[in-house]
Amino acid sequence: MTHAETVMPPTPDPILIEDLMLAYGAQRVLDGLSLRVPAGSITALLGGNGAGKSTTLSALLGFTRTQSGTIAVCGIDPAADPDGARRRIAYLPENVALYEHLTAVENADYLLALSGERQGRGAITDALAAAGLQERAWDQRLGGFSKGMRQKVAIAVALLRRVPVLLLDEPTSGLDPRATADFNGLLVQVRARGTAVLMVTHDLLSAADVADRIAFLEAGRVAHEVKASGPDRFDVRALHARFQTGSARIPA
């Protein structure tokens, strides 16, 4: 085989979790969790309170150390190299910490500068508009913003960061149906540029609209994973039954 014909090793999935275990005393929070999110795809992670959703995000961000198993962000162990992993992640928490005394544009500019990805005003206002924030609010201080308006600023910042992994924790919380639809449209654009998106949500309808896979987390492990297929993508009624009961089996 010539040098030109050398086969390159496959690129690892941007998010790779295998047989992850975490326990606090006798309580197992993650119990054999395995999950893969390929580049250019959206996975929605659903589950009840205490299922392990927040702990999964925390482990990917390097804030939580697990006892066994494998976890990697673009091939990097976030426990061993949290800064390296976080440089490859844009994270949108449910409750975003923004600066009350700064405007929407100033907040975005400052947060992008902190991440080393500063962009011009035009790019920022384009992102704010795409996130659904009205133009009259761009230069207003956040002190008078509603939760939904704050969420749109945070969404704009997350989507402006050109990183291979996007983690979302209840991203549609506080958004009305139209804003949720706009947000899903933005996620489609992010997926198209090759980003791996993991979205923790209770919004089943939103997940069914945009996700390529929906994984149901129960007692610290993925109990079922369903892939979108056909023109209707998902059987929403069956998904709802699964989400409500935590026991009904859904054909993959």
Long-range contacts (C-beta under 8 A, 24 or more apart in sequence): 11-39, 12-72, 12-74, 12-75, 13-37, 13-38, 13-39, 13-196, 14-38, 14-39, 14-73, 14-74, 14-88, 14-164, 14-165, 14-195, 14-196, 15-43, 15-60, 15-72, 15-73, 15-165, 15-196, 15-198, 16-70, 16-71, 16-72, 17-56, 17-59, 17-60, 17-69, 17-70, 17-71, 17-72, 18-69, 18-70, 18-71, 19-68, 19-69, 19-70, 20-56, 20-59, 20-66, 20-68, 20-69, 20-70, 20-71, 21-66, 21-67, 21-68, 21-69, 22-55, 22-59, 22-64, 22-66, 22-67, 22-220, 23-67, 28-219, 28-220, 29-55, 29-220, 30-55, 30-56, 30-59, 30-66, 30-69, 30-220, 30-221, 31-219, 31-220, 31-221, 32-69, 32-220, 32-221, 33-69, 33-217, 33-220, 33-221, 33-222, 34-221, 34-222, 35-198, 35-215, 35-222, 37-165, 37-196, 37-197, 37-198, 38-196, 39-164, 39-194, 39-195, 39-196, 40-191, 40-192, 40-193, 40-194, 40-195, 40-196, 41-191, 41-196, 41-197, 41-212, 41-213, 42-187, 42-191, 42-197, 42-199, 42-210, 42-211, 42-212, 42-213, 43-197, 43-198, 43-199, 43-211, 43-212, 43-213, 43-214, 43-215, 44-199, 44-200, 44-201, 44-207, 44-210, 44-211, 44-213, 44-214, 44-215, 45-198, 45-199, 45-200, 45-201, 45-215, 45-217, 46-200, 46-201, 46-202, 46-204, 46-207, 46-214, 46-215, 46-216, 46-217, 46-243, 47-216, 47-217, 47-218, 48-218, 48-246, 51-217, 51-218, 51-219, 51-220, 52-217, 52-219, 52-220, 52-221, 53-200, 53-217, 54-169, 54-200, 55-220, 56-200, 56-217, 57-91, 57-167, 57-169, 57-198, 57-200, 60-85, 60-89, 60-165, 60-167, 60-198, 61-85, 61-86, 61-89, 61-91, 61-167, 62-86, 73-165, 74-164, 74-165, 87-163, 88-163, 88-164, 88-165, 89-163, 89-165, 89-166, 89-167, 90-158, 90-159, 90-161, 90-163, 90-165, 90-166, 90-167, 91-158, 91-166, 91-167, 91-169, 92-154, 92-155, 92-158, 92-166, 92-167, 92-168, 92-169, 92-171, 93-169, 94-169, 94-170, 94-173, 96-150, 96-151, 96-153, 96-154, 98-142, 98-150, 98-153, 98-154, 99-142, 100-141, 100-142, 100-143, 101-141, 101-142, 101-143, 102-141, 102-142, 103-138, 103-139, 103-140, 103-141, 103-142, 104-128, 104-133, 104-137, 104-138, 104-139, 104-140, 104-142, 104-145, 104-149, 104-153, 105-138, 105-139, 107-142, 107-153, 107-157, 108-153, 108-156, 108-157, 108-160, 111-157, 112-157, 112-160, 112-161, 115-161, 117-160, 117-161, 117-162, 119-160, 123-160, 124-156, 124-160, 127-156, 127-157, 127-159, 127-160, 128-152, 128-153, 128-156, 130-156, 130-159, 130-182, 130-186, 131-155, 131-156, 131-159, 131-182, 131-183, 131-186, 132-175, 132-178, 132-179, 132-182, 132-183, 146-174, 147-173, 147-174, 148-174, 148-175, 148-176, 148-179, 150-174, 151-175, 152-179, 155-183, 155-186, 159-186, 159-189, 159-190, 162-193, 163-195, 164-194, 164-195, 164-196, 165-195, 165-196, 165-197, 165-198, 166-190, 166-195, 166-196, 166-197, 166-198, 167-198, 167-200, 168-197, 168-198, 168-199, 168-200, 168-201, 169-200, 170-200, 170-201, 170-202, 170-203, 171-199, 171-201, 172-201, 172-203, 172-206, 180-206, 181-209, 184-209, 184-210, 204-236, 204-239, 204-240, 204-243, 205-236, 208-233, 208-234, 208-236, 208-239, 209-233, 214-239, 216-242, 216-243, 216-246, 218-246, 224-249, 224-250, 224-252, 225-252, 226-250, 226-252, 227-252
